[in-house]
Each structure stands twice: as structure tokens, then as C-alpha cells.
Amino acid sequence: MNIQNLIRPNILKLKPYASARDEFKDFEKSMTFLDANENPFETGLNRYPDPQQSALKLRLSTIKNCNPNQLLLGNGSDEVLDLIFRTFCEPGKDNVILLPPTYGMYEVLANLNNIETIKIQLNTDFQPNVSDILKAANSNSKILFLCSPNNPTANSFEAESMEALLQKFKGIVVIDEAYTDFSDSESWSSRLAEFPNLIVIHTLSKAYGLAGIRLGMGMASPEIVSVLSSIKPPYNINQLTQQTALNKLENLELVTNQIQLIKNERIRVLSALQNIDFVKKRYPSDANFILVQVDDANKRYKQLIEKEIVVRNRTKEPLCENCLRFTIGTPDENTKLLTVLKSLI
Ligand SMILES: *Cc1c(COP(=O)(O)O)cnc(C)c1O
């Protein structure tokens, strides 16, 4: 597969903005920096941040087991997704394939960029319909989004289906693994070398407890990463975010322990939900949330709000009629949810 042929011609031709920090970035020497029109008085934040985020990428590359040149960082993974749209999809001409019910941002970004969406619903086991997807794809289908574990259904897609799609879909395959840390399956990022059209998305917003700093990443071939990097805003990851992320990544044990606790709580909540008679169905979860089908989602949602508990009502999503999505909270929060659910009539 020739990736260059998938890239929009104007992006291929684009000459990236060269920032002051791109032209001269040797921070090691004690240089006098009079090149970027910054305020010279030192506060720790008066200088522009590293546009390449080299230190952070180095740390992340050891954690994610990839090369730094296979990493693109974004202001949340939502920015990475937007860069992918703008790199590969010609507005008003190309299309992307979505598998509802799934993460709502793909469609928002498609609409924002004036890109048509082709929707192939998951089957009733919330798995991709491989042959339907391949049949629906045409020569303008540039990206296929696979969200696994999927939001809001919480399950992972079967590896065989994903592999078949990676091999047969003639465009970019984005595997959004925002919830991978809560799953026992290995990340598809370990197979980047096999699939030149693969982009894997991770984020620090979920398991790493850093939704507030906005840091997401794409992992792909150096070829794809380099073109995405060339169109990103030069200073898209601010100094505070780079520093906070580096600090957090120093102590991974804390993150690992929290993930384990959330996984244990997931088992406890799933099992306790069995004893609530208006819960009609509990779906298995590889994520830090649980999808349940209840008797009347709108009614139960309102009752929970009255008891000061906010969950997500997914009843309007395809295949999710009367479904609520519960995020796994702290043990106390989960106990409160279960107690309140038991008290509802
Ligand atoms: C939460 C979530 C993200 C994360 O988005 P950020 O912009 O990194 O916070 C990405 N994909 C899916 C499917 C999500 O649910």
C-alpha cells in the first residue's frame, strides 16, 4: 500500500511553519535566546515549549514500546483524530467509515471537515461486520475507525476481524485504544511494522488520570507520523502539560495500582447489578465503564440525577435502546451507585 497516494495533494505540497524553536533548539548550551520574542524574565513558563516534545516522546516511547519517531502527540487524542481527517480526507469528496454505536467525536470531526460518513452498524454482539464494511468501502473511503474497546459498548473487537480489515481495507485504519489499559488484550501498536496503514490512538485522559492536561497520542509508521507532525500547530502541547505528564510517568506504579483497583471494582459492580431487577442486561466490559440495559433508561437516568448521580444515557444510540453507561468510580462512589439503584422503584 502506498500511503503517499492517500494523502491530500495540498498537504503533500505544504511547507510547514518553521518556528523559532524549530530553527534553533540546542537548549543544552547556555545560549542567549533572542529569537522568539519571548519575555526574557524567567518564570519557568516564559519560553515557548518544545514543539517536538522530545523528552516526553522519549519517555512515552519506552512505556509504549515504540520508537519516538512513531509517536505524534496531540492536545487530547481528539486533536490527533482531527489531524488525521485533515491529512487524508479531501472535503466534499472523500468519506470515512464509522461503526455505530461508537465514539461520537468521529462523526463531529467528519462534519466539521465536510467529510461524508458511511455507517455500518456493529452486529448484535457489538462486533464489526467485516464483509459489509469492505463492500461499502469505495475508492474515496480514506479512513476506517475501529474503537476497541469500543465506547459505549465496552467490548473489544475480535482480533481476526480487525486483522482482516487491516489487510483488506484500502485506506487508513485508525484503532482507537483509549481504554486499552483496562483490557487484557495486547495493544495493536505492537504490530505497526506489519500494517503500514495502521494508526493506533492512546490517551492519558482515562487510565492515567490526566484528562485535565489534554494529552493524547497517535502511533504509526514514521512516514505517517512525519506528515501529521508537519501540519500540527507548532506548540500544540503546552509546557504545563509536558511537565505534568513527565512527572506522572515517573511513577507508573500508582497508575498500575489504580487500573487494577478499577478492574476489581468493575467485577464487583457488574456482579452486584445482577440483583437489581430493572437491570435487564449487563454487557461485559474491557473498559472503565459498564453498559447496562434497563427497563426505562430515561426514567432511571432522571431518578439517578435526583439522587445526585450523573451517568450517561445512551438510549438514542443504535443497538443501545434503554442503555445507560456507568463509569467505574472510587469504591465509595460505586457503592453509592449500587445503593441508590437498589432503592429506586
Ligand atoms: C475518551 C475517549 C478518547 C479520549 O479523548 P482525549 O481527547 O484524549 O481526552 C478518545 N477516544 C475514545 C473512544 C474515548 O472514549
The ligand as a MOL file (V3000), in Angstrom:
LIG
                    3D

  0  0  0     0  0            999 V3000
M  V30 BEGIN CTAB
M  V30 COUNTS 15 15 0 0 0
M  V30 BEGIN ATOM
M  V30 1 C -12.3270 9.4010 25.9810 0
M  V30 2 C -12.0180 8.9540 24.6120 0
M  V30 3 C -10.9490 9.4870 23.9100 0
M  V30 4 C -10.0350 10.4580 24.5860 0
M  V30 5 O -10.0560 11.7110 24.1020 0
M  V30 6 P -8.9880 12.7660 24.6620 0
M  V30 7 O -9.1760 13.8620 23.6860 0
M  V30 8 O -7.6230 12.1340 24.6080 0
M  V30 9 O -9.3840 13.1090 26.0560 0
M  V30 10 C -10.6540 9.0080 22.6420 0
M  V30 11 N -11.3970 8.0270 22.1070 0
M  V30 12 C -12.4150 7.4760 22.7660 0
M  V30 13 C -13.1530 6.3480 22.1670 0
M  V30 14 C -12.7740 7.9280 24.0300 0
M  V30 15 O -13.8130 7.3790 24.6670 0
M  V30 END ATOM
M  V30 BEGIN BOND
M  V30 1 1 1 2
M  V30 2 1 2 3
M  V30 3 2 2 14
M  V30 4 1 3 4
M  V30 5 2 3 10
M  V30 6 1 4 5
M  V30 7 1 5 6
M  V30 8 2 6 7
M  V30 9 1 6 8
M  V30 10 1 6 9
M  V30 11 1 10 11
M  V30 12 2 11 12
M  V30 13 1 12 13
M  V30 14 1 12 14
M  V30 15 1 14 15
M  V30 END BOND
M  V30 END CTAB
M  END
